């Protein structure tokens, strides 16, 4: 999927100017108020950039769109809460996105960022907040879902608005029940497993200098890079792409391989990712992670490489994130187990 921007420097900026001018009885064509407007705009920008709640919330919202797009089950994802809304019920609240699936299903999604993974914590929304979203969805006769990003474990859950129980003036859903009711499979999310381990081996060019010096250091030219699943060399390009993605963004731990040295010359070096411990030692595979989880790690790497937000979204299009696993995939050297988890 590609991102199509609506030229915010042209349209959004003039709308901000119009709102500023209307509130002060000014003419948008009169340049005499430009200096005051720019000061106002500058102070608002500074306040926004200092607000972690705003920045992380907006970034999570954009992340959801990129994750949903990269999972490959959507035809279109549209920001729903932009622009003016003219309705007879001022309590309506537009959700963040309208999503149309490949099978024609359409629904609305509101995105929330949650900074805890405490299993004893309940998800809570005020009655006015969720009722406003529900009223909007009812008006447009569309399903409403709540997408929640759990930032500590970097996991997504997609919940129906009807999953929440009304208690007094709050809608409540226990976290553990939220995990059980997760519907991310709708967007194409899967649990991915393969044969442990995954290995990258960098083979030194035998025609170039590769001797180990007295200090144990070596300068060498890479002759070729080899990827392995278990002890099987991966040669297919699609399998290589999938393996490399799993190695970089999956849950397995990474460790360096001992350098292979023959007659004082480097033959190869590399690293391997492998499960910290075997959850299913009697099976010939282990789970690497959820696709949505791995795409989120990739998104975080591009927008908050050190943990602090540098961008709300990457420069790249959504279809460059994640990895496409064909529905009829049958790996030669990289077998995959794909699990669709239903509530």
C-alpha positions as CSV (number, residue, x, y, z in Angstrom):
1,X,0.0,0.0,0.0
2,X,1.1,3.5,-0.8
3,X,0.6,6.7,1.3
4,X,-1.3,9.5,-0.5
5,X,-0.9,12.8,1.3
6,X,-3.3,15.7,0.9
7,X,-0.6,18.4,0.7
8,X,-0.9,19.6,4.4
9,X,1.4,22.6,3.8
10,X,-1.2,23.9,1.4
11,X,-4.6,22.8,2.8
12,X,-4.0,22.3,6.6
13,X,-2.0,25.5,7.0
14,X,-4.6,27.7,5.3
15,X,-7.3,26.1,7.5
16,X,-5.3,26.9,10.6
17,X,-4.9,30.5,9.4
18,X,-8.6,30.7,8.8
19,X,-9.5,29.4,12.3
20,X,-7.0,31.9,13.8
21,X,-8.4,34.8,11.8
22,X,-12.1,33.9,12.5
23,X,-11.6,33.7,16.2
24,X,-10.1,37.2,16.2
25,X,-12.3,38.9,13.6
26,X,-9.4,39.2,11.1
27,X,-9.3,39.0,7.3
28,X,-7.1,36.0,6.1
29,X,-5.9,38.1,3.2
30,X,-4.7,41.0,5.4
31,X,-0.9,40.5,5.9
32,X,-0.9,42.9,8.9
33,X,-1.7,40.0,11.3
34,X,0.9,37.6,9.9
35,X,3.5,38.4,12.6
36,X,1.1,37.7,15.4
37,X,-0.1,34.5,13.6
38,X,3.4,33.2,13.2
39,X,4.2,33.9,16.9
40,X,1.0,32.0,17.9
41,X,1.9,29.2,15.5
42,X,5.4,29.0,16.9
43,X,4.3,28.8,20.5
44,X,1.8,26.1,19.7
45,X,4.4,24.1,17.8
46,X,6.8,24.3,20.8
47,X,4.1,23.3,23.2
48,X,3.2,20.3,21.0
49,X,6.7,19.1,20.6
50,X,7.2,19.1,24.4
51,X,4.1,17.0,25.0
52,X,5.1,13.4,25.2
53,X,1.5,12.3,25.5
54,X,0.6,14.0,22.2
55,X,3.7,12.8,20.4
56,X,3.6,9.2,21.5
57,X,-0.2,9.1,20.9
58,X,0.0,10.4,17.4
59,X,2.9,8.1,16.6
60,X,1.0,5.1,17.8
61,X,-2.0,6.2,15.7
62,X,0.3,6.3,12.6
63,X,1.9,3.1,13.5
64,X,-1.4,1.3,13.5
65,X,-2.1,2.5,10.0
66,X,1.3,1.3,8.8
67,X,1.0,-2.1,10.6
68,X,-2.5,-2.6,9.2
69,X,-1.3,-1.7,5.7
70,X,1.8,-3.9,6.0
71,X,-0.2,-7.0,7.1
72,X,-1.7,-7.1,3.6
73,X,-5.4,-7.6,4.3
74,X,-6.5,-4.0,3.7
75,X,-7.5,-2.3,0.5
76,X,-7.7,1.2,1.9
77,X,-7.0,3.0,5.2
78,X,-8.4,6.5,5.6
79,X,-8.0,9.0,8.4
80,X,-11.5,9.6,9.6
81,X,-11.1,12.3,12.2
82,X,-9.6,15.0,9.9
83,X,-11.5,18.0,8.5
84,X,-14.7,19.5,9.9
85,X,-17.7,17.4,10.8
86,X,-21.2,18.9,10.5
87,X,-23.8,16.9,12.5
88,X,-27.0,17.5,14.5
89,X,-25.5,15.7,17.5
90,X,-22.4,17.6,18.9
91,X,-21.6,14.6,21.1
92,X,-20.5,12.5,18.1
93,X,-16.8,11.7,18.0
94,X,-15.1,10.6,14.8
95,X,-12.7,7.6,15.2
96,X,-9.2,7.7,13.9
97,X,-9.5,5.5,10.8
98,X,-11.9,4.0,8.3
99,X,-10.7,0.7,7.0
100,X,-11.8,-1.3,3.9
101,X,-10.6,-4.9,3.7
102,X,-9.8,-6.9,0.6
103,X,-13.0,-8.9,1.1
104,X,-15.1,-5.7,1.1
105,X,-15.6,-5.5,4.9
106,X,-15.6,-2.0,6.3
107,X,-15.1,-0.8,9.8
108,X,-13.9,2.2,11.9
109,X,-11.0,2.0,14.3
110,X,-10.0,4.2,17.2
111,X,-6.3,3.9,18.3
112,X,-5.1,4.2,21.9
113,X,-1.5,3.9,23.3
114,X,-1.1,2.1,26.6
115,X,2.1,2.2,28.6
116,X,1.5,-0.7,30.9
117,X,1.3,-4.5,30.6
118,X,0.1,-5.0,34.2
119,X,-2.3,-8.0,34.0
120,X,-4.2,-6.6,36.9
121,X,-5.0,-3.3,35.2
122,X,-8.4,-2.7,33.5
123,X,-8.8,-0.8,30.3
124,X,-11.0,2.2,31.0
125,X,-12.8,4.8,28.9
126,X,-15.2,7.4,30.0
127,X,-18.8,6.8,29.0
128,X,-19.0,10.1,27.1
129,X,-15.8,9.2,25.1
130,X,-16.9,5.7,23.9
131,X,-20.5,6.6,23.5
132,X,-19.5,9.5,21.2
133,X,-17.5,7.0,19.1
134,X,-20.3,4.5,19.1
135,X,-22.8,7.1,18.0
136,X,-20.6,8.1,15.1
137,X,-20.3,4.4,14.0
138,X,-24.1,3.9,14.4
139,X,-24.8,7.0,12.3
140,X,-22.6,5.7,9.5
141,X,-23.8,2.1,10.0
142,X,-20.3,0.8,10.5
143,X,-18.6,-1.5,13.0
144,X,-16.3,0.1,15.6
145,X,-13.1,-1.3,16.9
146,X,-10.6,-0.1,19.4
147,X,-7.0,-0.8,18.6
148,X,-4.6,-0.7,21.6
149,X,-0.8,-0.6,21.4
150,X,0.8,-2.0,24.5
151,X,4.1,-0.2,24.3
152,X,6.2,-2.2,26.9
153,X,5.7,-5.6,25.1
154,X,5.1,-3.8,21.7
155,X,1.9,-5.8,21.1
156,X,-1.4,-4.8,19.4
157,X,-4.9,-5.9,20.3
158,X,-8.0,-5.1,18.2
159,X,-11.2,-5.1,20.2
160,X,-14.8,-4.6,19.4
161,X,-16.4,-1.5,21.1
162,X,-19.0,-3.9,22.3
163,X,-16.4,-5.9,24.3
164,X,-16.3,-3.2,27.0
165,X,-18.7,-3.4,30.0
166,X,-20.4,-0.2,31.2
167,X,-20.0,0.3,35.0
168,X,-21.4,3.6,36.3
169,X,-19.8,6.2,34.0
170,X,-16.9,4.1,32.6
171,X,-16.5,1.4,30.1
172,X,-14.2,-1.3,31.5
173,X,-12.4,-4.3,30.1
174,X,-9.9,-6.3,32.1
175,X,-6.5,-6.6,30.4
176,X,-6.4,-10.3,30.4
177,X,-9.9,-10.5,28.9
178,X,-8.7,-8.0,26.3
179,X,-5.9,-10.3,25.3
180,X,-8.4,-13.2,25.0
181,X,-10.8,-11.1,22.8
182,X,-8.1,-9.8,20.5
183,X,-9.2,-9.7,16.8
184,X,-6.0,-8.7,15.1
185,X,-6.4,-11.7,12.8
186,X,-9.0,-9.6,10.9
187,X,-6.1,-7.4,9.6
188,X,-4.0,-10.4,8.6
189,X,-2.0,-10.8,11.8
190,X,-0.3,-14.2,12.4
191,X,2.0,-16.0,14.8
192,X,5.0,-17.1,12.9
193,X,7.2,-20.0,13.8
194,X,10.1,-21.7,12.1
195,X,13.0,-24.2,12.7
196,X,15.5,-22.8,15.2
197,X,18.0,-21.3,14.6
198,X,18.4,-18.6,12.0
199,X,22.0,-17.8,11.1
200,X,23.8,-15.2,9.0
201,X,27.4,-16.2,8.0
202,X,29.7,-13.7,6.3
203,X,32.3,-15.6,4.3
204,X,35.6,-13.9,3.6
205,X,36.7,-13.5,0.0
206,X,39.5,-16.1,-0.4
207,X,41.2,-14.0,-3.0
208,X,41.7,-11.0,-0.7
209,X,43.8,-10.5,2.4
210,X,42.2,-12.1,5.5
211,X,45.2,-13.0,7.7
212,X,44.7,-12.6,11.5
213,X,47.4,-10.1,12.9
214,X,49.3,-10.5,16.1
215,X,46.6,-8.6,18.1
216,X,43.8,-10.9,16.8
217,X,42.4,-8.3,14.4
218,X,41.6,-8.9,10.7
219,X,40.6,-6.8,7.8
220,X,38.7,-8.7,5.2
221,X,36.4,-8.4,2.2
222,X,33.1,-10.2,2.3
223,X,32.9,-12.7,-0.5
224,X,29.4,-13.8,0.2
225,X,26.7,-13.8,2.8
226,X,24.9,-17.0,3.7
227,X,21.6,-17.4,5.5
228,X,20.7,-20.7,7.3
229,X,17.6,-22.0,8.9
230,X,18.7,-24.7,11.2
231,X,21.5,-26.3,9.2
232,X,19.8,-25.7,5.8
233,X,21.3,-23.1,3.5
234,X,18.6,-20.7,2.2
235,X,19.0,-20.0,-1.5
236,X,15.6,-18.8,-2.6
237,X,15.3,-14.9,-2.6
238,X,11.9,-14.8,-1.1
239,X,13.0,-17.2,1.7
240,X,16.1,-15.0,2.3
241,X,13.9,-11.9,2.6
242,X,11.6,-13.6,5.1
243,X,14.5,-15.0,7.2
244,X,16.3,-11.7,7.4
245,X,13.1,-9.9,8.6
246,X,12.6,-12.6,11.2
247,X,16.2,-12.3,12.4
248,X,16.0,-8.5,12.8
249,X,12.6,-8.1,14.3
250,X,11.6,-11.4,15.9
251,X,11.7,-12.4,19.6
252,X,14.7,-14.7,19.4
253,X,17.9,-13.7,21.1
254,X,21.1,-12.9,19.1
255,X,24.6,-14.0,19.7
256,X,27.9,-13.9,17.7
257,X,29.3,-17.0,16.1
258,X,32.9,-17.9,16.8
259,X,35.1,-16.9,13.9
260,X,36.1,-19.8,11.7
261,X,39.8,-19.6,11.2
262,X,42.0,-21.9,9.1
263,X,45.9,-21.6,9.0
264,X,45.7,-18.2,10.6
265,X,43.2,-16.9,8.0
266,X,39.6,-15.9,8.6
267,X,37.1,-18.1,6.7
268,X,33.8,-16.8,8.1
269,X,32.1,-15.0,11.0
270,X,28.5,-14.1,11.7
271,X,25.7,-14.2,14.2
272,X,22.7,-16.4,15.1
273,X,19.3,-15.8,16.5
274,X,17.8,-18.6,18.5
275,X,15.1,-19.0,21.2
276,X,16.3,-18.3,24.8
277,X,14.7,-21.7,25.7
278,X,12.6,-24.2,23.9
279,X,9.0,-23.8,24.7
280,X,8.2,-27.0,22.8
281,X,11.3,-29.2,22.8
282,X,9.3,-32.1,21.2
283,X,8.3,-29.9,18.2
284,X,10.6,-29.1,15.3
285,X,9.7,-25.4,15.4
286,X,9.5,-22.4,17.7
287,X,7.4,-19.2,17.6
288,X,9.4,-16.2,16.4
289,X,6.7,-13.6,17.1
290,X,3.6,-12.0,15.8
291,X,3.8,-10.2,12.4
292,X,2.2,-7.0,13.9
293,X,4.7,-7.1,16.7
294,X,7.7,-7.4,14.3
295,X,6.4,-4.6,12.0
296,X,6.0,-2.4,15.1
297,X,9.6,-3.0,16.0
298,X,10.6,-2.0,12.5
299,X,8.4,1.1,12.7
300,X,9.9,2.1,16.0
301,X,13.4,1.6,14.6
302,X,12.6,4.2,11.8
303,X,10.7,6.7,14.0
304,X,12.2,6.4,17.5
305,X,15.6,4.8,17.1
306,X,16.8,5.7,20.5
307,X,13.4,5.5,22.3
308,X,12.6,9.2,21.9
309,X,10.2,10.2,19.1
310,X,12.0,11.8,16.1
311,X,9.3,11.4,13.6
312,X,5.6,10.5,13.7
313,X,5.9,8.3,10.6
314,X,8.8,7.0,8.5
315,X,9.6,8.5,5.1
316,X,9.0,5.1,3.5
317,X,5.6,3.8,2.3
318,X,3.8,1.1,4.3
319,X,4.4,-1.5,1.7
320,X,8.1,-1.4,2.4
321,X,7.6,-2.5,6.0
322,X,7.1,-6.1,7.1
323,X,7.5,-9.0,4.7
324,X,5.0,-10.5,2.4
325,X,4.6,-14.3,2.9
326,X,2.6,-15.7,-0.1
327,X,-0.6,-17.5,0.9
328,X,0.6,-20.6,-0.9
329,X,4.1,-20.4,0.6
330,X,6.0,-23.7,0.9
331,X,9.5,-23.2,2.0
332,X,12.4,-25.2,0.6
333,X,14.9,-24.3,3.3
334,X,12.8,-22.0,5.5
335,X,9.7,-23.9,6.6
336,X,7.1,-21.6,8.3
337,X,4.3,-22.3,10.8
338,X,1.6,-19.6,10.6
339,X,-1.1,-19.5,13.3
340,X,-4.3,-17.5,13.0
341,X,-5.4,-16.7,16.6
342,X,-9.2,-16.2,17.0
343,X,-10.9,-15.1,20.2
